[in-house]
Amino acid sequence: MQTRRHLPAIGTLVTALGDLPRPLVVSEARALVESVRSGTASAPADWAEAVRARVNTRLAPVLRPVINATGVVLHTNLGRAPLGDRAQRRLHAVASGWCNLELHLETGERGERLTGVEQRLRSLVGAEAALAVNNNAAAVLLVLTALAAGREVIVSRGELVEIGGSFRVPEVIAAGGARLVEVGTTNRTRVRDFAGAIGTQTGAILRVHPSNFRVSGFTESPDRAALRALATAANVPLIEDLGSGALAAGLGEPTVADALATTDLVCFSGDKLLGGPQAGLVVGRADLVQRARKHPLYRALRLDRLVLAALEGTLIDYEAGAEPPAVAMLRLDAASLRPRAEALASRLQELGWAATALATIGRAGGGSLPELDLPGWGVALTVEGTDAFLTRLRVGTPAVLARAADGQVLLDLRTVPAGEENALLAALAAARA
């Protein structure tokens, strides 16, 4: 433990670090002095530089770019879908100044912030109307609150699911002020189960697509068209929580357009199989969307200009016949990844690494396509102390998230764009130093 006379005066450190923000210098200097006084830290050789390092750490942003070498495309912990070039450009364009968020430039009158996004969603999925809020949980909550508060919502027992972050369907229904009515069984539910539950207090029928799990074997689900006919005859809205929500076909999930063909409203995510920013999207019947839009809860959940810009940029890509990076990564096949893996392994070998190109299995991630294997290629590195090396990769600049497999460090190139390979090599070199 340092005696008081061996500790520097705070004022001395503040004077020595006059180029840094005074409040932060005082705060970090006091914290460091107290740590040394109490014996929880050793006295630094240079007190001023130690405080400078602490202040710089404090000023460094927590969110940093990460090279994703896991092969998990929609990695939840890494922010799910990376934005495409157009979405990034649109985001920067409106972030650097003002924009016509709620202004009709032609008339000078107040406008609606969702105009661009709604028009494009309607065109892409064939919906009468569309709405966007801050995530899919919010979309489901808003719709249930607006359409079924104080009434009953009928759900199959097999769809009373929990997804990531403890999002449980029964709790969302309760939060929306509705009463849950369960029908059928975990593995088998029929249209007649719904028919028997419809009454004067029914506010909605809710279908929940099993995005992050599958039930197989002795199962039965209601025919979609028959359930839609039942709901229409009873004048009860049929809502589907589609979860991941693909706009593009061929990804192994029902598309939003397909779901909308037999549903009144579809809710889905913006940052999963759509490949855009985090958002919750609602498409379907105009009268039902309008009820959700007019509910006071909508204002608490609405999107700001930055997310709207990125979302519209993503939707423009679809209209232009392009696909966002996440969708393109999901479509990559092993044959296209193998030459890159072999070339990268060769470069690493020339730099003295024990590197081998090998076949890999990637995942969609983000609670999407849970049973889908994504055959690909990557590079395995044999290093001393695999776990410690992975840690050094994570805390480096740039940060790299890889995974361990059979005692080796595995770099799956499905999620490493070719333009990031040089940065990846630099990060590997820094982690080995």
NULUM-760761 format. One record per residue (C-alpha): x, z, y; residue number from 1. Coordinates in steps of 0.2 Angstrom, whole numbers, m for minus. Example, Ala and Ser with C-alpha at 12.3 -4.5 7.8 and 13.67 -1.06 7.14 Angstrom:
+-------+-------+-------+-----+
!    c1 !    c3 !    c2 !   i !
+-------+-------+-------+-----+
!    62 !    39 !   m22 !   1 !
!    68 !    36 !    m5 !   2 !
+-------+-------+-------+-----+
***
This chain:
+-------+-------+-------+-----+
!    c1 !    c3 !    c2 !   i !
+-------+-------+-------+-----+
!     0 !     0 !     0 !   1 !
!     7 !    m5 !    17 !   2 !
!     8 !     9 !    30 !   3 !
!     0 !     5 !    47 !   4 !
!    16 !     3 !    56 !   5 !
!    21 !   m12 !    44 !   6 !
!     5 !   m21 !    48 !   7 !
!     4 !   m34 !    63 !   8 !
!    m7 !   m31 !    78 !   9 !
!   m23 !   m42 !    77 !  10 !
!   m19 !   m47 !    96 !  11 !
!    m2 !   m53 !    91 !  12 !
!    m9 !   m65 !    77 !  13 !
!   m22 !   m71 !    89 !  14 !
!    m9 !   m76 !   102 !  15 !
!     2 !   m84 !    89 !  16 !
!   m13 !   m95 !    83 !  17 !
!   m20 !  m100 !   100 !  18 !
!   m23 !  m117 !    94 !  19 !
!   m37 !  m111 !    82 !  20 !
!   m54 !  m104 !    86 !  21 !
!   m52 !   m86 !    92 !  22 !
!   m67 !   m79 !    83 !  23 !
!   m61 !   m86 !    66 !  24 !
!   m43 !   m80 !    69 !  25 !
!   m49 !   m62 !    73 !  26 !
!   m61 !   m62 !    57 !  27 !
!   m48 !   m69 !    45 !  28 !
!   m34 !   m58 !    52 !  29 !
!   m44 !   m42 !    50 !  30 !
!   m49 !   m47 !    33 !  31 !
!   m31 !   m50 !    28 !  32 !
!   m24 !   m35 !    36 !  33 !
!   m37 !   m24 !    27 !  34 !
!   m34 !   m32 !    10 !  35 !
!   m15 !   m28 !    12 !  36 !
!   m19 !   m11 !    19 !  37 !
!   m30 !    m7 !     4 !  38 !
!   m18 !   m14 !    m9 !  39 !
!   m29 !   m28 !   m15 !  40 !
!   m17 !   m41 !    m8 !  41 !
!     2 !   m42 !    m5 !  42 !
!     9 !   m43 !    12 !  43 !
!    13 !   m62 !    16 !  44 !
!    30 !   m67 !    21 !  45 !
!    23 !   m75 !    37 !  46 !
!     7 !   m67 !    43 !  47 !
!     3 !   m80 !    56 !  48 !
!     4 !   m94 !    43 !  49 !
!    m6 !   m84 !    31 !  50 !
!   m20 !   m82 !    43 !  51 !
!   m19 !  m100 !    48 !  52 !
!   m21 !  m105 !    30 !  53 !
!   m37 !   m94 !    28 !  54 !
!   m44 !  m101 !    44 !  55 !
!   m41 !  m119 !    38 !  56 !
!   m50 !  m115 !    22 !  57 !
!   m64 !  m107 !    31 !  58 !
!   m66 !  m123 !    41 !  59 !
!   m65 !  m135 !    26 !  60 !
!   m82 !  m142 !    21 !  61 !
!   m89 !  m135 !     5 !  62 !
!   m96 !  m152 !     0 !  63 !
!   m82 !  m164 !    m5 !  64 !
!   m81 !  m181 !   m14 !  65 !
!   m78 !  m180 !   m33 !  66 !
!   m72 !  m193 !   m44 !  67 !
!   m85 !  m192 !   m59 !  68 !
!   m75 !  m196 !   m75 !  69 !
!   m88 !  m188 !   m86 !  70 !
!   m98 !  m203 !   m91 !  71 !
!  m114 !  m194 !   m86 !  72 !
!  m121 !  m206 !   m73 !  73 !
!  m135 !  m195 !   m65 !  74 !
!  m124 !  m179 !   m65 !  75 !
!  m135 !  m166 !   m58 !  76 !
!  m121 !  m155 !   m52 !  77 !
!  m113 !  m170 !   m44 !  78 !
!  m128 !  m175 !   m34 !  79 !
!  m136 !  m187 !   m46 !  80 !
!  m136 !  m205 !   m41 !  81 !
!  m122 !  m212 !   m30 !  82 !
!  m129 !  m222 !   m15 !  83 !
!  m126 !  m241 !   m14 !  84 !
!  m117 !  m249 !     0 !  85 !
!  m133 !  m254 !     9 !  86 !
!  m140 !  m237 !     8 !  87 !
!  m124 !  m230 !    15 !  88 !
!  m124 !  m242 !    29 !  89 !
!  m142 !  m238 !    34 !  90 !
!  m138 !  m219 !    33 !  91 !
!  m123 !  m221 !    45 !  92 !
!  m133 !  m232 !    57 !  93 !
!  m147 !  m220 !    60 !  94 !
!  m135 !  m204 !    59 !  95 !
!  m124 !  m210 !    73 !  96 !
!  m137 !  m210 !    86 !  97 !
!  m156 !  m211 !    89 !  98 !
!  m168 !  m222 !    79 !  99 !
!  m186 !  m227 !    80 ! 100 !
!  m191 !  m214 !    67 ! 101 !
!  m209 !  m212 !    74 ! 102 !
!  m210 !  m226 !    87 ! 103 !
!  m217 !  m243 !    87 ! 104 !
!  m204 !  m253 !    97 ! 105 !
!  m216 !  m268 !   100 ! 106 !
!  m229 !  m257 !   108 ! 107 !
!  m220 !  m242 !   114 ! 108 !
!  m233 !  m231 !   105 ! 109 !
!  m230 !  m217 !    92 ! 110 !
!  m228 !  m223 !    75 ! 111 !
!  m227 !  m216 !    57 ! 112 !
!  m210 !  m212 !    49 ! 113 !
!  m215 !  m218 !    32 ! 114 !
!  m219 !  m236 !    37 ! 115 !
!  m204 !  m244 !    30 ! 116 !
!  m203 !  m234 !    14 ! 117 !
!  m221 !  m236 !    11 ! 118 !
!  m222 !  m254 !    14 ! 119 !
!  m208 !  m257 !     2 ! 120 !
!  m214 !  m245 !   m12 ! 121 !
!  m231 !  m253 !   m11 ! 122 !
!  m224 !  m271 !   m13 ! 123 !
!  m212 !  m265 !   m27 ! 124 !
!  m224 !  m256 !   m38 ! 125 !
!  m241 !  m264 !   m33 ! 126 !
!  m248 !  m248 !   m26 ! 127 !
!  m262 !  m246 !   m13 ! 128 !
!  m252 !  m233 !    m4 ! 129 !
!  m236 !  m222 !    m5 ! 130 !
!  m229 !  m206 !     2 ! 131 !
!  m212 !  m198 !     1 ! 132 !
!  m207 !  m180 !     2 ! 133 !
!  m191 !  m170 !    m2 ! 134 !
!  m191 !  m170 !   m21 ! 135 !
!  m202 !  m173 !   m35 ! 136 !
!  m207 !  m155 !   m38 ! 137 !
!  m213 !  m155 !   m20 ! 138 !
!  m223 !  m172 !   m23 ! 139 !
!  m232 !  m164 !   m38 ! 140 !
!  m235 !  m148 !   m28 ! 141 !
!  m242 !  m157 !   m13 ! 142 !
!  m254 !  m168 !   m24 ! 143 !
!  m261 !  m154 !   m34 ! 144 !
!  m263 !  m143 !   m18 ! 145 !
!  m272 !  m157 !    m9 ! 146 !
!  m283 !  m163 !   m23 ! 147 !
!  m286 !  m148 !   m34 ! 148 !
!  m283 !  m132 !   m25 ! 149 !
!  m297 !  m119 !   m30 ! 150 !
!  m302 !  m130 !   m45 ! 151 !
!  m296 !  m134 !   m62 ! 152 !
!  m281 !  m145 !   m68 ! 153 !
!  m282 !  m151 !   m86 ! 154 !
!  m265 !  m153 !   m95 ! 155 !
!  m261 !  m156 !  m113 ! 156 !
!  m252 !  m141 !  m121 ! 157 !
!  m238 !  m153 !  m126 ! 158 !
!  m234 !  m157 !  m108 ! 159 !
!  m233 !  m139 !  m101 ! 160 !
!  m215 !  m141 !   m99 ! 161 !
!  m200 !  m134 !   m90 ! 162 !
!  m187 !  m144 !   m83 ! 163 !
!  m170 !  m139 !   m74 ! 164 !
!  m171 !  m126 !   m61 ! 165 !
!  m185 !  m116 !   m70 ! 166 !
!  m198 !  m129 !   m64 ! 167 !
!  m212 !  m125 !   m75 ! 168 !
!  m228 !  m135 !   m74 ! 169 !
!  m240 !  m120 !   m76 ! 170 !
!  m231 !  m111 !   m62 ! 171 !
!  m232 !  m127 !   m50 ! 172 !
!  m251 !  m128 !   m54 ! 173 !
!  m253 !  m110 !   m49 ! 174 !
!  m243 !  m112 !   m34 ! 175 !
!  m254 !  m126 !   m29 ! 176 !
!  m269 !  m115 !   m29 ! 177 !
!  m277 !  m123 !   m45 ! 178 !
!  m282 !  m116 !   m62 ! 179 !
!  m273 !  m123 !   m77 ! 180 !
!  m284 !  m128 !   m92 ! 181 !
!  m275 !  m132 !  m108 ! 182 !
!  m281 !  m144 !  m121 ! 183 !
!  m275 !  m151 !  m137 ! 184 !
!  m259 !  m144 !  m146 ! 185 !
!  m241 !  m145 !  m144 ! 186 !
!  m239 !  m160 !  m155 ! 187 !
!  m256 !  m168 !  m155 ! 188 !
!  m269 !  m171 !  m141 ! 189 !
!  m283 !  m184 !  m140 ! 190 !
!  m294 !  m191 !  m127 ! 191 !
!  m309 !  m181 !  m134 ! 192 !
!  m299 !  m165 !  m130 ! 193 !
!  m299 !  m170 !  m111 ! 194 !
!  m317 !  m175 !  m112 ! 195 !
!  m322 !  m158 !  m119 ! 196 !
!  m313 !  m149 !  m105 ! 197 !
!  m320 !  m159 !   m90 ! 198 !
!  m333 !  m149 !   m80 ! 199 !
!  m340 !  m147 !   m62 ! 200 !
!  m324 !  m137 !   m58 ! 201 !
!  m312 !  m150 !   m63 ! 202 !
!  m300 !  m156 !   m49 ! 203 !
!  m288 !  m167 !   m58 ! 204 !
!  m281 !  m172 !   m75 ! 205 !
!  m262 !  m171 !   m75 ! 206 !
!  m250 !  m180 !   m87 ! 207 !
!  m232 !  m175 !   m88 ! 208 !
!  m220 !  m188 !   m94 ! 209 !
!  m206 !  m179 !  m105 ! 210 !
!  m191 !  m185 !   m96 ! 211 !
!  m179 !  m173 !  m102 ! 212 !
!  m185 !  m170 !  m120 ! 213 !
!  m194 !  m179 !  m134 ! 214 !
!  m206 !  m173 !  m147 ! 215 !
!  m206 !  m183 !  m163 ! 216 !
!  m214 !  m183 !  m180 ! 217 !
!  m232 !  m178 !  m183 ! 218 !
!  m238 !  m182 !  m165 ! 219 !
!  m252 !  m190 !  m156 ! 220 !
!  m255 !  m193 !  m137 ! 221 !
!  m270 !  m200 !  m129 ! 222 !
!  m272 !  m219 !  m126 ! 223 !
!  m267 !  m221 !  m108 ! 224 !
!  m281 !  m234 !  m104 ! 225 !
!  m294 !  m223 !  m113 ! 226 !
!  m289 !  m208 !  m103 ! 227 !
!  m290 !  m218 !   m87 ! 228 !
!  m307 !  m224 !   m92 ! 229 !
!  m313 !  m206 !   m95 ! 230 !
!  m306 !  m199 !   m78 ! 231 !
!  m314 !  m214 !   m69 ! 232 !
!  m331 !  m211 !   m77 ! 233 !
!  m330 !  m192 !   m73 ! 234 !
!  m324 !  m196 !   m55 ! 235 !
!  m308 !  m185 !   m58 ! 236 !
!  m291 !  m191 !   m52 ! 237 !
!  m278 !  m195 !   m65 ! 238 !
!  m261 !  m190 !   m59 ! 239 !
!  m245 !  m193 !   m69 ! 240 !
!  m228 !  m184 !   m66 ! 241 !
!  m217 !  m198 !   m71 ! 242 !
!  m201 !  m187 !   m68 ! 243 !
!  m186 !  m199 !   m67 ! 244 !
!  m196 !  m214 !   m61 ! 245 !
!  m188 !  m231 !   m65 ! 246 !
!  m192 !  m246 !   m54 ! 247 !
!  m181 !  m257 !   m65 ! 248 !
!  m186 !  m262 !   m82 ! 249 !
!  m175 !  m261 !   m98 ! 250 !
!  m169 !  m243 !   m95 ! 251 !
!  m179 !  m236 !  m110 ! 252 !
!  m192 !  m227 !   m99 ! 253 !
!  m209 !  m233 !   m93 ! 254 !
!  m208 !  m241 !   m76 ! 255 !
!  m218 !  m234 !   m61 ! 256 !
!  m228 !  m250 !   m60 ! 257 !
!  m232 !  m248 !   m79 ! 258 !
!  m238 !  m230 !   m77 ! 259 !
!  m248 !  m235 !   m61 ! 260 !
!  m258 !  m248 !   m71 ! 261 !
!  m267 !  m234 !   m80 ! 262 !
!  m265 !  m219 !   m67 ! 263 !
!  m273 !  m215 !   m50 ! 264 !
!  m257 !  m207 !   m44 ! 265 !
!  m239 !  m207 !   m50 ! 266 !
!  m226 !  m195 !   m44 ! 267 !
!  m207 !  m198 !   m47 ! 268 !
!  m190 !  m194 !   m41 ! 269 !
!  m179 !  m204 !   m29 ! 270 !
!  m162 !  m199 !   m35 ! 271 !
!  m163 !  m202 !   m54 ! 272 !
!  m167 !  m219 !   m62 ! 273 !
!  m172 !  m226 !   m45 ! 274 !
!  m154 !  m223 !   m39 ! 275 !
!  m157 !  m217 !   m22 ! 276 !
!  m157 !  m201 !   m12 ! 277 !
!  m166 !  m185 !   m17 ! 278 !
!  m184 !  m188 !   m13 ! 279 !
!  m201 !  m186 !   m21 ! 280 !
!  m212 !  m201 !   m21 ! 281 !
!  m231 !  m203 !   m23 ! 282 !
!  m239 !  m220 !   m26 ! 283 !
!  m257 !  m225 !   m30 ! 284 !
!  m274 !  m225 !   m24 ! 285 !
!  m275 !  m225 !    m5 ! 286 !
!  m289 !  m212 !    m3 ! 287 !
!  m279 !  m200 !   m14 ! 288 !
!  m263 !  m203 !    m5 ! 289 !
!  m271 !  m201 !    12 ! 290 !
!  m278 !  m184 !     7 ! 291 !
!  m260 !  m178 !     2 ! 292 !
!  m253 !  m185 !    19 ! 293 !
!  m266 !  m176 !    29 ! 294 !
!  m263 !  m159 !    20 ! 295 !
!  m254 !  m147 !    31 ! 296 !
!  m241 !  m144 !    17 ! 297 !
!  m235 !  m162 !    19 ! 298 !
!  m227 !  m158 !    36 ! 299 !
!  m217 !  m144 !    28 ! 300 !
!  m210 !  m156 !    14 ! 301 !
!  m208 !  m173 !    24 ! 302 !
!  m191 !  m182 !    25 ! 303 !
!  m179 !  m183 !    39 ! 304 !
!  m172 !  m199 !    46 ! 305 !
!  m156 !  m198 !    36 ! 306 !
!  m165 !  m198 !    19 ! 307 !
!  m178 !  m211 !    24 ! 308 !
!  m164 !  m223 !    30 ! 309 !
!  m155 !  m221 !    13 ! 310 !
!  m171 !  m222 !     3 ! 311 !
!  m176 !  m238 !    13 ! 312 !
!  m159 !  m245 !    10 ! 313 !
!  m161 !  m242 !    m9 ! 314 !
!  m178 !  m250 !    m9 ! 315 !
!  m172 !  m265 !     1 ! 316 !
!  m159 !  m268 !   m13 ! 317 !
!  m173 !  m269 !   m26 ! 318 !
!  m182 !  m281 !   m15 ! 319 !
!  m166 !  m292 !   m13 ! 320 !
!  m164 !  m293 !   m32 ! 321 !
!  m149 !  m280 !   m32 ! 322 !
!  m148 !  m264 !   m41 ! 323 !
!  m141 !  m247 !   m35 ! 324 !
!  m124 !  m242 !   m43 ! 325 !
!  m132 !  m229 !   m54 ! 326 !
!  m143 !  m242 !   m62 ! 327 !
!  m129 !  m254 !   m64 ! 328 !
!  m118 !  m240 !   m72 ! 329 !
!  m132 !  m237 !   m85 ! 330 !
!  m132 !  m255 !   m90 ! 331 !
!  m113 !  m256 !   m92 ! 332 !
!  m109 !  m261 !  m110 ! 333 !
!   m94 !  m256 !  m120 ! 334 !
!   m87 !  m274 !  m120 ! 335 !
!   m86 !  m274 !  m101 ! 336 !
!   m77 !  m256 !  m100 ! 337 !
!   m64 !  m259 !  m114 ! 338 !
!   m52 !  m270 !  m104 ! 339 !
!   m52 !  m258 !   m90 ! 340 !
!   m49 !  m243 !  m101 ! 341 !
!   m35 !  m252 !  m110 ! 342 !
!   m27 !  m258 !   m93 ! 343 !
!   m28 !  m240 !   m86 ! 344 !
!   m21 !  m232 !  m102 ! 345 !
!    m6 !  m245 !  m101 ! 346 !
!    m3 !  m240 !   m82 ! 347 !
!    m3 !  m222 !   m87 ! 348 !
!     9 !  m224 !  m102 ! 349 !
!    21 !  m233 !   m90 ! 350 !
!    20 !  m217 !   m79 ! 351 !
!    25 !  m206 !   m93 ! 352 !
!     8 !  m201 !   m99 ! 353 !
!     2 !  m199 !  m117 ! 354 !
!   m13 !  m210 !  m115 ! 355 !
!   m24 !  m219 !  m127 ! 356 !
!   m39 !  m230 !  m123 ! 357 !
!   m54 !  m226 !  m134 ! 358 !
!   m73 !  m228 !  m137 ! 359 !
!   m84 !  m215 !  m128 ! 360 !
!  m102 !  m210 !  m127 ! 361 !
!  m110 !  m208 !  m110 ! 362 !
!  m126 !  m200 !  m105 ! 363 !
!  m139 !  m204 !   m92 ! 364 !
!  m140 !  m186 !   m86 ! 365 !
!  m152 !  m179 !   m73 ! 366 !
!  m165 !  m175 !   m85 ! 367 !
!  m167 !  m193 !   m90 ! 368 !
!  m166 !  m203 !  m106 ! 369 !
!  m161 !  m187 !  m117 ! 370 !
!  m159 !  m197 !  m133 ! 371 !
!  m150 !  m212 !  m126 ! 372 !
!  m132 !  m214 !  m131 ! 373 !
!  m122 !  m225 !  m119 ! 374 !
!  m107 !  m233 !  m129 ! 375 !
!   m92 !  m236 !  m117 ! 376 !
!   m74 !  m234 !  m116 ! 377 !
!   m62 !  m222 !  m107 ! 378 !
!   m44 !  m215 !  m108 ! 379 !
!   m39 !  m199 !  m118 ! 380 !
!   m24 !  m189 !  m111 ! 381 !
!   m14 !  m177 !  m121 ! 382 !
!    m8 !  m163 !  m110 ! 383 !
!    m1 !  m146 !  m111 ! 384 !
!   m15 !  m133 !  m107 ! 385 !
!   m30 !  m144 !  m107 ! 386 !
!   m42 !  m132 !   m99 ! 387 !
!   m29 !  m127 !   m85 ! 388 !
!   m26 !  m146 !   m82 ! 389 !
!   m45 !  m149 !   m80 ! 390 !
!   m46 !  m135 !   m68 ! 391 !
!   m31 !  m142 !   m57 ! 392 !
!   m41 !  m159 !   m57 ! 393 !
!   m56 !  m151 !   m51 ! 394 !
!   m48 !  m141 !   m36 ! 395 !
!   m37 !  m156 !   m31 ! 396 !
!   m39 !  m169 !   m18 ! 397 !
!   m48 !  m179 !   m22 ! 398 !
!   m57 !  m168 !   m35 ! 399 !
!   m60 !  m175 !   m52 ! 400 !
!   m72 !  m170 !   m65 ! 401 !
!   m67 !  m175 !   m82 ! 402 !
!   m71 !  m167 !   m99 ! 403 !
!   m61 !  m160 !  m114 ! 404 !
!   m63 !  m168 !  m131 ! 405 !
!   m53 !  m164 !  m147 ! 406 !
!   m41 !  m155 !  m137 ! 407 !
!   m38 !  m170 !  m125 ! 408 !
!   m43 !  m174 !  m107 ! 409 !
!   m56 !  m188 !  m108 ! 410 !
!   m59 !  m200 !   m93 ! 411 !
!   m75 !  m210 !   m96 ! 412 !
!   m74 !  m225 !   m85 ! 413 !
!   m92 !  m229 !   m85 ! 414 !
!   m94 !  m217 !   m70 ! 415 !
!   m77 !  m222 !   m62 ! 416 !
!   m79 !  m237 !   m51 ! 417 !
!   m64 !  m249 !   m52 ! 418 !
!   m61 !  m245 !   m33 ! 419 !
!   m58 !  m227 !   m38 ! 420 !
!   m44 !  m230 !   m51 ! 421 !
!   m29 !  m228 !   m39 ! 422 !
!   m36 !  m212 !   m32 ! 423 !
!   m39 !  m206 !   m50 ! 424 !
!   m21 !  m210 !   m54 ! 425 !
!   m15 !  m200 !   m38 ! 426 !
!   m26 !  m185 !   m43 ! 427 !
!   m19 !  m185 !   m61 ! 428 !
!    m1 !  m185 !   m54 ! 429 !
!    m4 !  m171 !   m42 ! 430 !
!   m12 !  m161 !   m57 ! 431 !
!     3 !  m164 !   m67 ! 432 !
!    16 !  m159 !   m54 ! 433 !
+-------+-------+-------+-----+
***
